[in-house]
Amino acid sequence: MCYDDLVSNHQRTKPGVARLTITLSDERHRALREAAVKRRKTIGQLIEESLEFYGIKTARSAEALVAKARARAALTEPDALRRAVAETRAVRRR
């Protein structure tokens, strides 16, 4: 089953916005709802912020981040790729 098949199972509220159903314990749901009220945000906004915090980014935001980093580093694409591969290998060796 591909991602598009899974997404098609969710209701769409607006173009580009998927509706998702998750299962939480009553206690967790209550805590989430209380946190949203305290922060004057929706539960959806809290979840979006949490995903960002944990590094789960959209492809568009990840590409923008890479472009910004490349511009700051003044690296060509081949140089950036070589550096990324070298650093990834170094981390995997640990």
C-alpha positions in Angstrom: 0.0 0.0 0.0 1.4 3.4 -0.9 1.2 6.7 0.9 -1.5 8.0 -1.5 -3.7 5.0 -0.7 -3.4 5.8 3.0 -4.1 9.5 2.4 -7.2 8.8 0.4 -8.6 7.0 3.4 -8.6 10.4 5.3 -11.2 13.0 4.8 -9.9 16.2 3.2 -11.2 19.4 4.9 -9.5 21.8 2.5 -7.2 21.4 -0.5 -3.7 20.5 0.9 -5.1 19.7 4.3 -5.7 16.1 5.4 -7.8 15.0 8.3 -6.3 12.4 10.6 -7.8 10.2 13.3 -5.5 9.0 16.1 -6.2 6.9 19.2 -5.1 8.3 22.6 -5.9 7.3 26.1 -8.5 9.5 27.8 -5.8 10.8 30.1 -3.5 11.8 27.2 -6.3 13.4 25.3 -7.3 15.4 28.3 -3.7 16.5 28.9 -3.4 17.5 25.2 -6.7 19.5 25.3 -5.6 21.3 28.5 -2.2 22.2 27.0 -3.9 23.6 23.9 -6.3 25.7 26.0 -3.4 27.0 28.2 -1.4 28.0 25.1 -4.5 29.4 23.3 -3.9 27.0 20.4 -5.8 24.2 18.8 -4.7 20.6 19.3 -3.8 20.5 15.6 -1.5 23.5 16.1 0.2 21.8 19.0 0.8 18.7 17.0 2.2 20.7 14.0 4.6 22.4 16.4 5.6 19.1 18.0 6.4 17.6 14.6 8.5 20.6 13.7 10.3 20.3 17.0 11.1 16.7 16.4 12.5 17.5 12.9 9.6 16.1 10.9 9.5 18.6 8.0 7.7 18.9 4.8 9.8 18.3 1.6 9.4 22.0 0.8 10.7 23.2 4.2 13.6 20.7 4.1 14.6 21.9 0.6 14.5 25.5 1.7 16.7 24.6 4.7 19.2 22.9 2.5 19.3 25.8 0.1 19.8 28.2 2.9 22.7 26.1 4.4 24.3 25.7 1.0 24.1 29.5 0.4 25.7 30.2 3.8 28.5 27.7 3.2 29.2 28.9 -0.3 29.6 25.3 -1.5 28.9 24.0 -4.9 26.4 21.2 -5.1 29.1 18.5 -5.7 31.1 19.9 -2.8 28.0 19.9 -0.5 27.2 16.3 -1.5 30.8 15.1 -0.8 30.7 16.8 2.6 27.3 15.3 3.4 28.4 11.8 2.5 31.6 12.1 4.5 29.8 13.4 7.6 27.1 10.7 7.3 29.8 8.0 7.0 31.6 9.4 10.0 28.5 9.3 12.1 27.6 5.7 11.1 31.1 4.5 12.1 30.6 5.6 15.7 
